[in-house]
């Protein structure tokens, strides 16, 4: 059984206010990716090095490619029981730091697919700026970039 752990994720920001729409889209796709990776990896393996993680990442990326938006939504809102992805803490001191709780190996897969990197000993995780992370996540799901239409108040 894979135990849940906490993992501090650092997301680079430019110091300006974070657009709530971008943060929401990032978390939505990150949660869907986490759920898909959890579905693919049901092993009880120890936390691997990057080379050990690569086959799992490849399998998850194949699973995600060209999913219908309804399937992505199903993943984003799936009941994951005791393996759910949670947020333990959020800090904005530039960069943005989010402490997630979840299955460590699955969190690592989600971080790498969304354009981030991790190091072992001690474990540290970094994600690119939100816009780049969203782009990587949408690309992983085979979705085109989102264009935002300006609304006149």
N, C-alpha and C positions, 0 to 999 in steps of 0.2 A: 504494500500500500504506500502510495506517495503521500508524505506528510506535507502540510502547508508550512511555508516559511515566509518571512518578510524579506523584501529586497528593495533597497533604496535605488531609485532610478533618477539620474540627473539629466534634465533636458535643457539644452542651451537656449537662452533667450537674449533678445537685444536690449532689454531693459524697459521697453515700452509696454503698455498694458497688453495683456494677453487677450486676444479675440476669443470670446466665449464660444463662438461657432467653430473655430479651429480646435479648441480644446475638446469640445463635445465630439466633433468628428473623429479626432484622434482616439479618444477613449472608446468610442463606439467600435471602430475598426480594430483597435488593440484588443478589446474584449472578445470580438468575433474570432480574431486570430488565436487568442489564448484558448478559446473553446474548441476550435478546430484542431489545434496542436494537442490538446488534452485527449481528444477523440483518437488521434493518430497514435500517440504514445501512451500505451497502457503498461509500460514496463516498470519494474521496480529498480532500475539501474541507478547507480550512484551518479552524481553530477559529473558529466564527462568534460574533457578538455574540448577545445573548439573542433578538432578533427573528429572526435567522437560524436559531436553534436551535428556535424554536417549532414550525415545520412538522414537524420530525423528532420532537419530543416528542409532538405530536398523533398522528402515525402510530404511534409506539410505544404510546401509551395505547390506541389502537384495537386494536392487536395483542394487548394484554394482557387487555382486558376480558373477563371471564367465562371465562377459561381453566380447564379442569378441573385439579384438584390434581395429577393425574398428569403433565399437560403442564408445570405449574410445576416439579415435581420434575425432569422431563427437562431443562428449561432450567437449573435450579440445578446440575445435575451434568454438563452438556454439556461435551464436549471442545472447547475453544476454541483449541487449538493455541498459537501464539505470541502470540495476543491475549488470553490468559487473564487474569482478574482476580486479582491477587495482593496480598498485604499485605507491604510492605517493613518497616514499623515500626509499633508501637503504643506510645503514651505516655499515661499517666493522671496528669495534673497538675491535673485539673479545669479545663477541659474534657478530654474524651477526644479524642486526636488519633490518627488512623489514616492512614498513608501507603500509598495504594494504588498499584499499578502496573497499567496497562491502556491502552486507547486513550482519549486525553483527551476527545474529543468524546462518546464513549459514556459515560465516567464523568460528564461534565457532564449528560447526559440522565438518567442514573440518579439523580444528586443532585437535580435539579429535580423529577422525578416523585416522589421520596421526601420532598418537602416542603422541600428545601434551596434554597440560592441560591448563585450564583457571580458573581464579578466578574473582568473581564479587567484586565490591566496594573497590577500583577502579579496573576497568577491567584490568587484566594483562594476557598475553598469552605467553606460552613457548612451543617450539618444541624441540624434541630431535635432536641430530646431523643429518646432511643431510642423511648419509648412512642409519641410522636407520629409518628416516622418509620415505625414498624411499622404504625401505623394508616393512614398515607398509602400505604404499599406494599400492604397488604392491600386497600385501597380501589381502587388501580390495577389489581389483579388481579381485582377484583369479588368479593372474599372478605369474609365477615362478620368482625367482631372475634372474636378468640379469647378464650374464657372459660376461665380456669384453675380446675380443681377442686382444692380443698384435700384433701390426703391426710393422714390421721392416722397418725403414726409408730407 
